[in-house]
Amino acid sequence: MAAAAAGVGRLEEEALRRKERLKALREKTGRKVRDVDVCVLRSPRELRLRNYVPEDEDLKRRRVPQAKPVAVEEKVKEQLEAAKPEPVIEEVDLANLAPRKPDWDLKRDVSKKLEKLEKRTRRAIAELIRK
């Protein structure tokens, strides 16, 4: 705490010295002395007039030429093309939507063999009926 208070005290002293130097500099150049005139040493900003149309010749030189609007048609076209929705699928396969059962791969592999057995079973039943 004491170190922070000492730091603040030192900063205040430096600020007072800087104010005194500024005051002496203003008196030397002949400007009026103000207590809160801190921005004297800053570089003056150049005045640029964008919307105001001055009548004074000096101010007319500082006027910024009007900006021309940029053609955005191509950018808008690109964005519209990128935003186009993907084609909607009209037919929906319910087999793809339904979750698969854990034994679906076994049924797939055995289905061919079952078809052969089914044909043989039908023939055998037909023979028994004939007898």
N, CA, C and O atoms as CSV, one atom per row, in Angstrom:
chain,resi,resn,atom,element,x,y,z
A,1,MET,N,N,0.821,-1.197,0.000
A,1,MET,CA,C,0.000,0.000,0.000
A,1,MET,C,C,0.864,1.260,0.000
A,1,MET,O,O,0.592,2.225,-0.714
A,2,ALA,N,N,1.899,1.221,0.812
A,2,ALA,CA,C,2.750,2.399,0.939
A,2,ALA,C,C,3.488,2.668,-0.375
A,2,ALA,O,O,3.688,3.819,-0.764
A,3,ALA,N,N,3.889,1.581,-1.053
A,3,ALA,CA,C,4.598,1.741,-2.330
A,3,ALA,C,C,3.654,2.322,-3.385
A,3,ALA,O,O,4.067,3.144,-4.204
A,4,ALA,N,N,2.395,1.896,-3.365
A,4,ALA,CA,C,1.428,2.413,-4.327
A,4,ALA,C,C,1.161,3.893,-4.063
A,4,ALA,O,O,1.059,4.683,-5.002
A,5,ALA,N,N,1.048,4.275,-2.782
A,5,ALA,CA,C,0.813,5.678,-2.437
A,5,ALA,C,C,2.009,6.540,-2.843
A,5,ALA,O,O,1.848,7.675,-3.292
A,6,ALA,N,N,3.219,5.976,-2.676
A,6,ALA,CA,C,4.418,6.716,-3.058
A,6,ALA,C,C,4.462,6.897,-4.579
A,6,ALA,O,O,4.868,7.948,-5.074
A,7,GLY,N,N,4.040,5.860,-5.316
A,7,GLY,CA,C,4.005,5.939,-6.775
A,7,GLY,C,C,3.024,6.987,-7.255
A,7,GLY,O,O,3.304,7.722,-8.202
A,8,VAL,N,N,1.858,7.059,-6.596
A,8,VAL,CA,C,0.850,8.052,-6.976
A,8,VAL,C,C,1.348,9.450,-6.668
A,8,VAL,O,O,1.148,10.370,-7.461
A,9,GLY,N,N,1.994,9.618,-5.527
A,9,GLY,CA,C,2.544,10.929,-5.154
A,9,GLY,C,C,3.580,11.395,-6.154
A,9,GLY,O,O,3.618,12.571,-6.516
A,10,ARG,N,N,4.433,10.464,-6.608
A,10,ARG,CA,C,5.472,10.804,-7.569
A,10,ARG,C,C,4.848,11.201,-8.913
A,10,ARG,O,O,5.315,12.133,-9.568
A,11,LEU,N,N,3.793,10.489,-9.318
A,11,LEU,CA,C,3.118,10.822,-10.573
A,11,LEU,C,C,2.486,12.209,-10.513
A,11,LEU,O,O,2.529,12.966,-11.484
A,12,GLU,N,N,1.903,12.530,-9.370
A,12,GLU,CA,C,1.302,13.856,-9.220
A,12,GLU,C,C,2.362,14.954,-9.308
A,12,GLU,O,O,2.127,16.010,-9.895
A,13,GLU,N,N,3.523,14.694,-8.721
A,13,GLU,CA,C,4.615,15.675,-8.779
A,13,GLU,C,C,5.064,15.882,-10.224
A,13,GLU,O,O,5.291,17.013,-10.653
A,14,GLU,N,N,5.193,14.767,-10.984
A,14,GLU,CA,C,5.602,14.878,-12.384
A,14,GLU,C,C,4.561,15.641,-13.201
A,14,GLU,O,O,4.913,16.411,-14.096
A,15,ALA,N,N,3.279,15.429,-12.895
A,15,ALA,CA,C,2.218,16.136,-13.608
A,15,ALA,C,C,2.292,17.638,-13.317
A,15,ALA,O,O,2.118,18.452,-14.224
A,16,LEU,N,N,2.547,18.006,-12.066
A,16,LEU,CA,C,2.673,19.422,-11.717
A,16,LEU,C,C,3.864,20.058,-12.430
A,16,LEU,O,O,3.774,21.185,-12.916
A,17,ARG,N,N,4.987,19.323,-12.489
A,17,ARG,CA,C,6.157,19.864,-13.193
A,17,ARG,C,C,5.847,20.043,-14.679
A,17,ARG,O,O,6.239,21.046,-15.276
A,18,ARG,N,N,5.154,19.090,-15.271
A,18,ARG,CA,C,4.812,19.191,-16.692
A,18,ARG,C,C,3.902,20.392,-16.926
A,18,ARG,O,O,4.074,21.114,-17.908
A,19,LYS,N,N,2.927,20.617,-16.029
A,19,LYS,CA,C,2.049,21.789,-16.154
A,19,LYS,C,C,2.847,23.079,-16.102
A,19,LYS,O,O,2.587,24.010,-16.864
A,20,GLU,N,N,3.807,23.130,-15.211
A,20,GLU,CA,C,4.634,24.349,-15.088
A,20,GLU,C,C,5.444,24.577,-16.368
A,20,GLU,O,O,5.557,25.708,-16.840
A,21,ARG,N,N,6.004,23.504,-16.926
A,21,ARG,CA,C,6.766,23.655,-18.167
A,21,ARG,C,C,5.867,24.143,-19.293
A,21,ARG,O,O,6.267,25.006,-20.073
A,22,LEU,N,N,4.637,23.592,-19.387
A,22,LEU,CA,C,3.704,24.024,-20.420
A,22,LEU,C,C,3.326,25.493,-20.240
A,22,LEU,O,O,3.220,26.245,-21.209
A,23,LYS,N,N,3.127,25.880,-18.999
A,23,LYS,CA,C,2.760,27.269,-18.703
A,23,LYS,C,C,3.886,28.202,-19.138
A,23,LYS,O,O,3.634,29.246,-19.739
A,24,ALA,N,N,5.124,27.828,-18.837
A,24,ALA,CA,C,6.277,28.661,-19.220
A,24,ALA,C,C,6.396,28.724,-20.738
A,24,ALA,O,O,6.710,29.779,-21.291
A,25,LEU,N,N,6.152,27.615,-21.411
A,25,LEU,CA,C,6.228,27.581,-22.868
A,25,LEU,C,C,5.154,28.476,-23.493
A,25,LEU,O,O,5.420,29.172,-24.473
A,26,ARG,N,N,3.953,28.461,-22.933
A,26,ARG,CA,C,2.873,29.315,-23.449
A,26,ARG,C,C,3.194,30.791,-23.257
A,26,ARG,O,O,2.953,31.611,-24.143
A,27,GLU,N,N,3.733,31.115,-22.104
A,27,GLU,CA,C,4.079,32.513,-21.845
A,27,GLU,C,C,5.172,32.975,-22.810
A,27,GLU,O,O,5.184,34.123,-23.253
A,28,LYS,N,N,6.075,32.070,-23.120
A,28,LYS,CA,C,7.164,32.393,-24.023
A,28,LYS,C,C,6.636,32.662,-25.438
A,28,LYS,O,O,7.128,33.559,-26.124
A,29,THR,N,N,5.635,31.885,-25.874
A,29,THR,CA,C,5.102,32.052,-27.227
A,29,THR,C,C,4.024,33.125,-27.291
A,29,THR,O,O,3.613,33.510,-28.386
A,30,GLY,N,N,3.561,33.613,-26.159
A,30,GLY,CA,C,2.590,34.705,-26.136
A,30,GLY,C,C,1.140,34.235,-26.142
A,30,GLY,O,O,0.245,35.053,-26.355
A,31,ARG,N,N,0.883,33.003,-25.925
A,31,ARG,CA,C,-0.507,32.520,-25.874
A,31,ARG,C,C,-1.090,32.758,-24.502
A,31,ARG,O,O,-0.360,32.922,-23.524
A,32,LYS,N,N,-2.415,32.777,-24.431
A,32,LYS,CA,C,-3.074,32.912,-23.142
A,32,LYS,C,C,-2.864,31.644,-22.332
A,32,LYS,O,O,-2.815,30.543,-22.881
A,33,VAL,N,N,-2.742,31.810,-21.023
A,33,VAL,CA,C,-2.503,30.670,-20.147
A,33,VAL,C,C,-3.843,30.177,-19.620
A,33,VAL,O,O,-4.627,30.933,-19.045
A,34,ARG,N,N,-4.082,28.882,-19.832
A,34,ARG,CA,C,-5.277,28.241,-19.269
A,34,ARG,C,C,-4.811,27.087,-18.402
A,34,ARG,O,O,-3.762,26.495,-18.656
A,35,ASP,N,N,-5.589,26.769,-17.382
A,35,ASP,CA,C,-5.203,25.685,-16.473
A,35,ASP,C,C,-5.374,24.308,-17.136
A,35,ASP,O,O,-4.612,23.385,-16.850
A,36,VAL,N,N,-6.359,24.173,-18.007
A,36,VAL,CA,C,-6.667,22.866,-18.561
A,36,VAL,C,C,-6.284,22.797,-20.039
A,36,VAL,O,O,-6.907,22.055,-20.798
A,37,ASP,N,N,-5.296,23.536,-20.450
A,37,ASP,CA,C,-4.874,23.535,-21.849
A,37,ASP,C,C,-3.777,22.487,-22.034
A,37,ASP,O,O,-2.592,22.819,-22.044
A,38,VAL,N,N,-4.176,21.217,-22.182
A,38,VAL,CA,C,-3.223,20.125,-22.258
A,38,VAL,C,C,-2.922,19.765,-23.703
A,38,VAL,O,O,-1.829,19.286,-24.005
A,39,CYS,N,N,-3.867,19.988,-24.592
A,39,CYS,CA,C,-3.718,19.516,-25.965
A,39,CYS,C,C,-2.925,20.489,-26.845
A,39,CYS,O,O,-3.014,20.404,-28.070
A,40,VAL,N,N,-2.170,21.393,-26.269
A,40,VAL,CA,C,-1.435,22.387,-27.053
A,40,VAL,C,C,-0.301,21.726,-27.829
A,40,VAL,O,O,-0.031,22.113,-28.966
A,41,LEU,N,N,0.357,20.753,-27.247
A,41,LEU,CA,C,1.512,20.157,-27.886
A,41,LEU,C,C,1.135,19.088,-28.907
A,41,LEU,O,O,2.004,18.631,-29.650
A,42,ARG,N,N,-0.113,18.679,-28.969
A,42,ARG,CA,C,-0.549,17.704,-29.958
A,42,ARG,C,C,-0.519,18.347,-31.341
A,42,ARG,O,O,-0.733,19.549,-31.496
A,43,SER,N,N,-0.245,17.499,-32.348
A,43,SER,CA,C,-0.232,18.040,-33.709
A,43,SER,C,C,-1.664,18.343,-34.130
A,43,SER,O,O,-2.561,17.531,-33.901
A,44,PRO,N,N,-1.886,19.491,-34.737
A,44,PRO,CA,C,-3.256,19.826,-35.133
A,44,PRO,C,C,-3.736,18.887,-36.234
A,44,PRO,O,O,-2.983,18.552,-37.149
A,45,ARG,N,N,-4.971,18.474,-36.139
A,45,ARG,CA,C,-5.539,17.586,-37.149
A,45,ARG,C,C,-5.986,18.409,-38.351
A,45,ARG,O,O,-6.445,19.545,-38.225
A,46,GLU,N,N,-5.839,17.809,-39.487
A,46,GLU,CA,C,-6.240,18.493,-40.705
A,46,GLU,C,C,-7.761,18.385,-40.846
A,46,GLU,O,O,-8.342,17.316,-40.660
A,47,LEU,N,N,-8.366,19.475,-41.167
A,47,LEU,CA,C,-9.812,19.524,-41.321
A,47,LEU,C,C,-10.195,18.955,-42.679
A,47,LEU,O,O,-9.700,19.413,-43.709
A,48,ARG,N,N,-11.081,17.953,-42.685
A,48,ARG,CA,C,-11.559,17.374,-43.942
A,48,ARG,C,C,-13.072,17.501,-43.978
A,48,ARG,O,O,-13.767,17.052,-43.067
A,49,LEU,N,N,-13.565,18.105,-45.021
A,49,LEU,CA,C,-15.001,18.328,-45.156
A,49,LEU,C,C,-15.580,17.302,-46.134
A,49,LEU,O,O,-15.196,17.257,-47.303
A,50,ARG,N,N,-16.502,16.485,-45.641
A,50,ARG,CA,C,-17.090,15.466,-46.500
A,50,ARG,C,C,-18.485,15.864,-46.967
A,50,ARG,O,O,-18.785,15.785,-48.158
A,51,ASN,N,N,-19.336,16.290,-46.042
A,51,ASN,CA,C,-20.732,16.581,-46.378
A,51,ASN,C,C,-21.016,18.083,-46.480
A,51,ASN,O,O,-22.002,18.495,-47.092
A,52,TYR,N,N,-20.170,18.868,-45.894
A,52,TYR,CA,C,-20.382,20.307,-45.862
A,52,TYR,C,C,-19.774,20.955,-47.106
A,52,TYR,O,O,-18.633,20.668,-47.466
A,53,VAL,N,N,-20.534,21.824,-47.756
A,53,VAL,CA,C,-20.040,22.548,-48.929
A,53,VAL,C,C,-19.727,23.972,-48.488
A,53,VAL,O,O,-20.636,24.783,-48.312
A,54,PRO,N,N,-18.424,24.284,-48.305
A,54,PRO,CA,C,-18.064,25.623,-47.814
A,54,PRO,C,C,-18.094,26.669,-48.923
A,54,PRO,O,O,-17.986,26.353,-50.108
A,55,GLU,N,N,-18.242,27.908,-48.507
A,55,GLU,CA,C,-18.201,29.020,-49.450
A,55,GLU,C,C,-16.814,29.647,-49.495
A,55,GLU,O,O,-16.440,30.264,-50.492
A,56,ASP,N,N,-16.069,29.493,-48.440
A,56,ASP,CA,C,-14.723,30.055,-48.352
A,56,ASP,C,C,-13.771,29.261,-49.243
A,56,ASP,O,O,-13.828,28.032,-49.280
A,57,GLU,N,N,-12.893,29.969,-49.963
A,57,GLU,CA,C,-11.968,29.319,-50.894
A,57,GLU,C,C,-10.971,28.427,-50.170
A,57,GLU,O,O,-10.630,27.348,-50.655
A,58,ASP,N,N,-10.503,28.879,-49.004
A,58,ASP,CA,C,-9.545,28.090,-48.237
A,58,ASP,C,C,-10.173,26.769,-47.790
A,58,ASP,O,O,-9.529,25.721,-47.826
A,59,LEU,N,N,-11.422,26.833,-47.373
A,59,LEU,CA,C,-12.108,25.618,-46.924
A,59,LEU,C,C,-12.486,24.715,-48.102
A,59,LEU,O,O,-12.575,23.497,-47.946
A,60,LYS,N,N,-12.707,25.308,-49.274
A,60,LYS,CA,C,-13.053,24.490,-50.440
A,60,LYS,C,C,-11.905,23.553,-50.811
A,60,LYS,O,O,-12.141,22.465,-51.338
A,61,ARG,N,N,-10.669,23.963,-50.542
A,61,ARG,CA,C,-9.523,23.112,-50.845
A,61,ARG,C,C,-9.474,21.892,-49.927
A,61,ARG,O,O,-8.912,20.858,-50.289
A,62,ARG,N,N,-10.053,22.015,-48.763
A,62,ARG,CA,C,-10.028,20.914,-47.793
A,62,ARG,C,C,-11.178,19.926,-47.979
A,62,ARG,O,O,-11.285,18.940,-47.251
A,63,ARG,N,N,-12.019,20.196,-48.945
A,63,ARG,CA,C,-13.184,19.333,-49.164
A,63,ARG,C,C,-12.736,18.011,-49.788
A,63,ARG,O,O,-11.920,17.989,-50.709
A,64,VAL,N,N,-13.280,16.923,-49.276
A,64,VAL,CA,C,-12.964,15.586,-49.764
A,64,VAL,C,C,-13.868,15.298,-50.957
A,64,VAL,O,O,-15.071,15.544,-50.881
A,65,PRO,N,N,-13.322,14.784,-52.052
A,65,PRO,CA,C,-14.184,14.473,-53.203
A,65,PRO,C,C,-15.202,13.391,-52.840
A,65,PRO,O,O,-14.929,12.512,-52.022
A,66,GLN,N,N,-16.364,13.471,-53.456
A,66,GLN,CA,C,-17.421,12.517,-53.139
A,66,GLN,C,C,-17.021,11.121,-53.586
A,66,GLN,O,O,-16.467,10.925,-54.668
A,67,ALA,N,N,-17.312,10.174,-52.736
A,67,ALA,CA,C,-16.975,8.783,-53.034
A,67,ALA,C,C,-17.984,8.209,-54.012
A,67,ALA,O,O,-19.183,8.478,-53.932
A,68,LYS,N,N,-17.469,7.414,-54.937
A,68,LYS,CA,C,-18.344,6.766,-55.906
A,68,LYS,C,C,-18.728,5.397,-55.349
A,68,LYS,O,O,-17.879,4.678,-54.822
A,69,PRO,N,N,-20.002,5.039,-55.465
A,69,PRO,CA,C,-20.414,3.743,-54.932
A,69,PRO,C,C,-19.782,2.598,-55.721
A,69,PRO,O,O,-19.632,2.662,-56.941
A,70,VAL,N,N,-19.423,1.567,-54.997
A,70,VAL,CA,C,-18.781,0.409,-55.601
A,70,VAL,C,C,-19.866,-0.529,-56.120
A,70,VAL,O,O,-20.895,-0.715,-55.470
A,71,ALA,N,N,-19.635,-1.120,-57.293
A,71,ALA,CA,C,-20.592,-2.076,-57.851
A,71,ALA,C,C,-20.506,-3.378,-57.056
A,71,ALA,O,O,-19.453,-4.012,-56.990
A,72,VAL,N,N,-21.605,-3.753,-56.467
A,72,VAL,CA,C,-21.628,-4.954,-55.633
A,72,VAL,C,C,-22.464,-6.068,-56.254
A,72,VAL,O,O,-22.754,-7.075,-55.609
A,73,GLU,N,N,-22.843,-5.877,-57.495
A,73,GLU,CA,C,-23.711,-6.865,-58.137
A,73,GLU,C,C,-23.054,-8.238,-58.211
A,73,GLU,O,O,-23.700,-9.251,-57.945
A,74,GLU,N,N,-21.762,-8.277,-58.575
A,74,GLU,CA,C,-21.082,-9.562,-58.695
A,74,GLU,C,C,-20.956,-10.250,-57.347
A,74,GLU,O,O,-21.139,-11.463,-57.247
A,75,LYS,N,N,-20.645,-9.484,-56.311
A,75,LYS,CA,C,-20.521,-10.069,-54.979
A,75,LYS,C,C,-21.857,-10.627,-54.516
A,75,LYS,O,O,-21.915,-11.699,-53.914
A,76,VAL,N,N,-22.926,-9.902,-54.797
A,76,VAL,CA,C,-24.252,-10.352,-54.393
A,76,VAL,C,C,-24.619,-11.626,-55.148
A,76,VAL,O,O,-25.193,-12.545,-54.564
A,77,LYS,N,N,-24.293,-11.692,-56.446
A,77,LYS,CA,C,-24.568,-12.889,-57.233
A,77,LYS,C,C,-23.840,-14.094,-56.662
A,77,LYS,O,O,-24.420,-15.172,-56.536
A,78,GLU,N,N,-22.568,-13.914,-56.314
A,78,GLU,CA,C,-21.785,-15.010,-55.743
A,78,GLU,C,C,-22.394,-15.478,-54.423
A,78,GLU,O,O,-22.482,-16.678,-54.164
A,79,GLN,N,N,-22.811,-14.529,-53.597
A,79,GLN,CA,C,-23.395,-14.904,-52.311
A,79,GLN,C,C,-24.726,-15.616,-52.503
A,79,GLN,O,O,-25.031,-16.564,-51.779
A,80,LEU,N,N,-25.526,-15.169,-53.478
A,80,LEU,CA,C,-26.799,-15.830,-53.742
A,80,LEU,C,C,-26.585,-17.253,-54.269
A,80,LEU,O,O,-27.305,-18.177,-53.892
A,81,GLU,N,N,-25.595,-17.417,-55.137
A,81,GLU,CA,C,-25.309,-18.756,-55.645
A,81,GLU,C,C,-24.815,-19.667,-54.531
A,81,GLU,O,O,-25.159,-20.848,-54.495
A,82,ALA,N,N,-24.017,-19.130,-53.630
A,82,ALA,CA,C,-23.512,-19.942,-52.525
A,82,ALA,C,C,-24.622,-20.295,-51.544
A,82,ALA,O,O,-24.544,-21.315,-50.859
A,83,ALA,N,N,-25.647,-19.465,-51.472
A,83,ALA,CA,C,-26.727,-19.680,-50.515
A,83,ALA,C,C,-27.870,-20.509,-51.083
A,83,ALA,O,O,-28.846,-20.772,-50.381
A,84,LYS,N,N,-27.767,-20.930,-52.352
A,84,LYS,CA,C,-28.848,-21.718,-52.942
A,84,LYS,C,C,-28.994,-23.033,-52.180
A,84,LYS,O,O,-27.999,-23.681,-51.857
A,85,PRO,N,N,-30.234,-23.424,-51.894
A,85,PRO,CA,C,-30.432,-24.678,-51.159
A,85,PRO,C,C,-30.156,-25.884,-52.055
A,85,PRO,O,O,-30.310,-25.815,-53.275
A,86,GLU,N,N,-29.754,-26.965,-51.445
A,86,GLU,CA,C,-29.502,-28.194,-52.185
A,86,GLU,C,C,-30.839,-28.762,-52.644
A,86,GLU,O,O,-31.859,-28.535,-51.995
A,87,PRO,N,N,-30.850,-29.498,-53.756
A,87,PRO,CA,C,-32.115,-30.049,-54.235
A,87,PRO,C,C,-32.732,-30.998,-53.201
A,87,PRO,O,O,-32.041,-31.796,-52.568
A,88,VAL,N,N,-34.040,-30.885,-53.057
A,88,VAL,CA,C,-34.753,-31.685,-52.069
A,88,VAL,C,C,-35.043,-33.056,-52.674
A,88,VAL,O,O,-35.495,-33.155,-53.815
A,89,ILE,N,N,-34.786,-34.088,-51.921
A,89,ILE,CA,C,-35.052,-35.448,-52.376
A,89,ILE,C,C,-36.543,-35.713,-52.206
A,89,ILE,O,O,-37.085,-35.607,-51.106
A,90,GLU,N,N,-37.199,-36.060,-53.319
A,90,GLU,CA,C,-38.652,-36.260,-53.270
A,90,GLU,C,C,-39.011,-37.625,-52.701
A,90,GLU,O,O,-39.963,-37.747,-51.930
A,91,GLU,N,N,-38.255,-38.650,-53.075
A,91,GLU,CA,C,-38.541,-39.985,-52.570
A,91,GLU,C,C,-37.700,-40.244,-51.337
A,91,GLU,O,O,-36.496,-39.987,-51.324
A,92,VAL,N,N,-38.341,-40.752,-50.307
A,92,VAL,CA,C,-37.643,-41.046,-49.070
A,92,VAL,C,C,-37.652,-42.553,-48.874
A,92,VAL,O,O,-38.715,-43.174,-48.848
A,93,ASP,N,N,-36.479,-43.135,-48.736
A,93,ASP,CA,C,-36.375,-44.570,-48.497
A,93,ASP,C,C,-36.474,-44.798,-46.989
A,93,ASP,O,O,-35.597,-44.395,-46.225
A,94,LEU,N,N,-37.557,-45.451,-46.583
A,94,LEU,CA,C,-37.780,-45.657,-45.151
A,94,LEU,C,C,-36.733,-46.585,-44.542
A,94,LEU,O,O,-36.457,-46.505,-43.345
A,95,ALA,N,N,-36.155,-47.457,-45.349
A,95,ALA,CA,C,-35.126,-48.360,-44.823
A,95,ALA,C,C,-33.897,-47.581,-44.373
A,95,ALA,O,O,-33.221,-47.965,-43.418
A,96,ASN,N,N,-33.613,-46.475,-45.074
A,96,ASN,CA,C,-32.450,-45.670,-44.687
A,96,ASN,C,C,-32.722,-44.830,-43.455
A,96,ASN,O,O,-31.802,-44.493,-42.710
A,97,LEU,N,N,-33.990,-44.490,-43.240
A,97,LEU,CA,C,-34.321,-43.652,-42.081
A,97,LEU,C,C,-34.413,-44.465,-40.794
A,97,LEU,O,O,-34.028,-44.001,-39.721
A,98,ALA,N,N,-34.932,-45.690,-40.919
A,98,ALA,CA,C,-35.116,-46.517,-39.724
A,98,ALA,C,C,-33.759,-47.033,-39.237
A,98,ALA,O,O,-32.892,-47.363,-40.046
A,99,PRO,N,N,-33.581,-47.102,-37.941
A,99,PRO,CA,C,-32.310,-47.625,-37.441
A,99,PRO,C,C,-32.197,-49.122,-37.750
A,99,PRO,O,O,-33.194,-49.843,-37.710
A,100,ARG,N,N,-31.024,-49.568,-38.046
A,100,ARG,CA,C,-30.816,-50.971,-38.389
A,100,ARG,C,C,-30.763,-51.815,-37.130
A,100,ARG,O,O,-30.289,-51.385,-36.078
A,101,LYS,N,N,-31.262,-53.021,-37.276
A,101,LYS,CA,C,-31.216,-53.951,-36.144
A,101,LYS,C,C,-29.799,-54.503,-36.040
A,101,LYS,O,O,-29.057,-54.506,-37.022
A,102,PRO,N,N,-29.428,-54.964,-34.865
A,102,PRO,CA,C,-28.044,-55.437,-34.689
A,102,PRO,C,C,-27.688,-56.651,-35.548
A,102,PRO,O,O,-26.509,-56.882,-35.817
A,103,ASP,N,N,-28.678,-57.430,-35.983
A,103,ASP,CA,C,-28.373,-58.633,-36.749
A,103,ASP,C,C,-28.633,-58.460,-38.246
A,103,ASP,O,O,-28.795,-59.453,-38.955
A,104,TRP,N,N,-28.676,-57.237,-38.735
A,104,TRP,CA,C,-29.005,-57.002,-40.146
A,104,TRP,C,C,-27.971,-57.596,-41.083
A,104,TRP,O,O,-28.317,-58.081,-42.160
A,105,ASP,N,N,-26.701,-57.565,-40.686
A,105,ASP,CA,C,-25.664,-58.112,-41.567
A,105,ASP,C,C,-25.738,-59.627,-41.654
A,105,ASP,O,O,-25.421,-60.198,-42.697
A,106,LEU,N,N,-26.151,-60.293,-40.577
A,106,LEU,CA,C,-26.314,-61.750,-40.617
A,106,LEU,C,C,-27.445,-62.134,-41.560
A,106,LEU,O,O,-27.320,-63.083,-42.334
A,107,LYS,N,N,-28.546,-61.397,-41.492
A,107,LYS,CA,C,-29.681,-61.680,-42.371
A,107,LYS,C,C,-29.300,-61.461,-43.828
A,107,LYS,O,O,-29.736,-62.214,-44.699
A,108,ARG,N,N,-28.501,-60.453,-44.102
A,108,ARG,CA,C,-28.087,-60.163,-45.464
A,108,ARG,C,C,-27.259,-61.321,-46.034
A,108,ARG,O,O,-27.453,-61.733,-47.178
A,109,ASP,N,N,-26.348,-61.830,-45.228
A,109,ASP,CA,C,-25.464,-62.906,-45.702
A,109,ASP,C,C,-26.208,-64.230,-45.857
A,109,ASP,O,O,-25.881,-65.020,-46.743
A,110,VAL,N,N,-27.190,-64.480,-45.020
A,110,VAL,CA,C,-27.892,-65.767,-45.012
A,110,VAL,C,C,-29.077,-65.761,-45.979
A,110,VAL,O,O,-29.609,-66.825,-46.296
A,111,SER,N,N,-29.500,-64.598,-46.452
A,111,SER,CA,C,-30.715,-64.520,-47.275
A,111,SER,C,C,-30.619,-65.354,-48.551
A,111,SER,O,O,-31.617,-65.966,-48.932
A,112,LYS,N,N,-29.484,-65.409,-49.225
A,112,LYS,CA,C,-29.336,-66.202,-50.455
A,112,LYS,C,C,-29.519,-67.693,-50.161
A,112,LYS,O,O,-30.179,-68.410,-50.912
A,113,LYS,N,N,-28.933,-68.136,-49.075
A,113,LYS,CA,C,-29.061,-69.555,-48.713
A,113,LYS,C,C,-30.503,-69.897,-48.352
A,113,LYS,O,O,-30.997,-70.980,-48.664
A,114,LEU,N,N,-31.166,-68.952,-47.687
A,114,LEU,CA,C,-32.565,-69.196,-47.308
A,114,LEU,C,C,-33.468,-69.280,-48.536
A,114,LEU,O,O,-34.418,-70.063,-48.549
A,115,GLU,N,N,-33.187,-68.490,-49.561
A,115,GLU,CA,C,-33.978,-68.548,-50.801
A,115,GLU,C,C,-33.873,-69.926,-51.435
A,115,GLU,O,O,-34.882,-70.475,-51.877
A,116,LYS,N,N,-32.669,-70.498,-51.491
A,116,LYS,CA,C,-32.472,-71.839,-52.053
A,116,LYS,C,C,-33.251,-72.878,-51.242
A,116,LYS,O,O,-33.915,-73.755,-51.795
A,117,LEU,N,N,-33.149,-72.750,-49.908
A,117,LEU,CA,C,-33.851,-73.712,-49.042
A,117,LEU,C,C,-35.363,-73.595,-49.206
A,117,LEU,O,O,-36.074,-74.599,-49.163
A,118,GLU,N,N,-35.845,-72.391,-49.389
A,118,GLU,CA,C,-37.284,-72.173,-49.555
A,118,GLU,C,C,-37.786,-72.849,-50.834
A,118,GLU,O,O,-38.844,-73.479,-50.833
A,119,LYS,N,N,-37.031,-72.717,-51.914
A,119,LYS,CA,C,-37.404,-73.374,-53.173
A,119,LYS,C,C,-37.445,-74.894,-52.989
A,119,LYS,O,O,-38.386,-75.541,-53.448
A,120,ARG,N,N,-36.450,-75.463,-52.333
A,120,ARG,CA,C,-36.409,-76.911,-52.093
A,120,ARG,C,C,-37.577,-77.352,-51.212
A,120,ARG,O,O,-38.169,-78.413,-51.416
A,121,THR,N,N,-37.896,-76.497,-50.215
A,121,THR,CA,C,-39.005,-76.837,-49.322
A,121,THR,C,C,-40.313,-76.875,-50.094
A,121,THR,O,O,-41.116,-77.784,-49.885
A,122,ARG,N,N,-40.547,-75.928,-50.968
A,122,ARG,CA,C,-41.773,-75.890,-51.773
A,122,ARG,C,C,-41.874,-77.140,-52.663
A,122,ARG,O,O,-42.937,-77.747,-52.785
A,123,ARG,N,N,-40.751,-77.503,-53.275
A,123,ARG,CA,C,-40.746,-78.711,-54.129
A,123,ARG,C,C,-41.080,-79.950,-53.313
A,123,ARG,O,O,-41.865,-80.801,-53.730
A,124,ALA,N,N,-40.467,-80.027,-52.143
A,124,ALA,CA,C,-40.716,-81.213,-51.293
A,124,ALA,C,C,-42.173,-81.275,-50.867
A,124,ALA,O,O,-42.764,-82.355,-50.849
A,125,ILE,N,N,-42.764,-80.133,-50.523
A,125,ILE,CA,C,-44.187,-80.100,-50.112
A,125,ILE,C,C,-45.061,-80.487,-51.315
A,125,ILE,O,O,-46.029,-81.234,-51.173
A,126,ALA,N,N,-44.711,-79.978,-52.483
A,126,ALA,CA,C,-45.499,-80.292,-53.690
A,126,ALA,C,C,-45.436,-81.806,-53.981
A,126,ALA,O,O,-46.455,-82.386,-54.357
A,127,GLU,N,N,-44.299,-82.447,-53.821
A,127,GLU,CA,C,-44.135,-83.888,-54.033
A,127,GLU,C,C,-44.993,-84.677,-53.047
A,127,GLU,O,O,-45.666,-85.641,-53.411
A,128,LEU,N,N,-44.951,-84.233,-51.766
A,128,LEU,CA,C,-45.737,-84.940,-50.741
A,128,LEU,C,C,-47.229,-84.832,-51.028
A,128,LEU,O,O,-47.974,-85.782,-50.787
A,129,ILE,N,N,-47.667,-83.704,-51.532
A,129,ILE,CA,C,-49.086,-83.524,-51.845
A,129,ILE,C,C,-49.461,-84.421,-53.021
A,129,ILE,O,O,-50.553,-84.990,-53.018
A,130,ARG,N,N,-48.609,-84.567,-54.011
A,130,ARG,CA,C,-48.875,-85.397,-55.166
A,130,ARG,C,C,-49.013,-86.875,-54.780
A,130,ARG,O,O,-49.831,-87.602,-55.343
A,131,LYS,N,N,-48.216,-87.294,-53.829
A,131,LYS,CA,C,-48.248,-88.712,-53.424
A,131,LYS,C,C,-49.502,-88.933,-52.656
A,131,LYS,O,O,-49.761,-90.049,-52.206
